[in-house]
Structure formats: structure tokens, C-alpha cells
Amino acid sequence: MGAADTDGDAAVAAVHHAERIVWVAGWRLQEERVLRELARTRGLACGRLEPRSEVIQLVTYDGEHLGHIRRETGGADGCWVAVPKERGEASGRYRSPLAAAWALARECGKDAQGRR
């Protein structure tokens, strides 16, 4: 392996790093937009991170950001998972987005009346 190969590898790594930074910034901008839309909602609310797709949705309760739900493909029909904001890892598998959103709310200490 020569110096040119090493330089090329470093350039590719730098481009991948820059792409990741741009992707994360875009994700955060989308989250901020949805949080503004849901800020005055009461109770459980979901908002699409990508307006044309329901695959990933931000979840709030009384305007408080709890995390997100997302559609997982695989198996016969796929499922929905809940991802708490504080943990960032999927928990549970649910048949519907509403079931996943309520599970997320319960995991975050919210009951049907919003009490902690």
C-alpha cells in the first residue's frame, strides 16, 4: 500500500464523516420542526419526521418530547418499535403506531391522564 492509497482512504473517511454530520444536523432540524408543531398539543401526539412517510414519528405528551416510534420491516408483517429519547434504543415490538406510542408514554412515566 502506497502513500496515495493512504491519502485516498483518509479522504474517503473524511467525506463519510462530513456526510454523517450533515445527516445528523438534518435529523435535528426535522425534530425541531415537529416539536414546534406539537408544542401546544394536549395528551399523546405523534408527528412525522418525514412529511411524506409515517415510518418514523416523533412522540410527545402534553408537548413534552418522549422519543420516537418507527416501523421495522421483517417477518411476515413487520412491527412498530418505541425508542425513548433518553435511551436511544428500541424497546418492545407493537402491532400499531398507536400501541407503540402509548408504550413509550408509559415507559416515560405517563399514564392515560398524563400523571407521572
LINBEL-V726885 format. One line per field, one symbol per residue. ss: DSSP state (A for helix, B for strand, O for the rest). burial: + if it has 16 or more other C-alpha atoms within 10 Angstrom, else -. A space follows every 10 residues. Layout:
BEGIN
ss: ???
burial: ???
END
This chain:
BEGIN
ss: OOAAAAAAAA AAAAAAAAAA AAAAAAAAAA AAAAAAAAOO OOOBBBBBBB OOBBBBBBBB BOOBBBBBBB BBOOOOOOBB BBBBOOOOOB BBBBOOAAAA AAAAAAAOOO OOOOOO
burial: ---------- ---------- ---------+ +--++--+-- --+++++++- ----++++++ +-++++++++ +-------++ ++++------ +-++--+-++ +++++--+-+ +-----
END
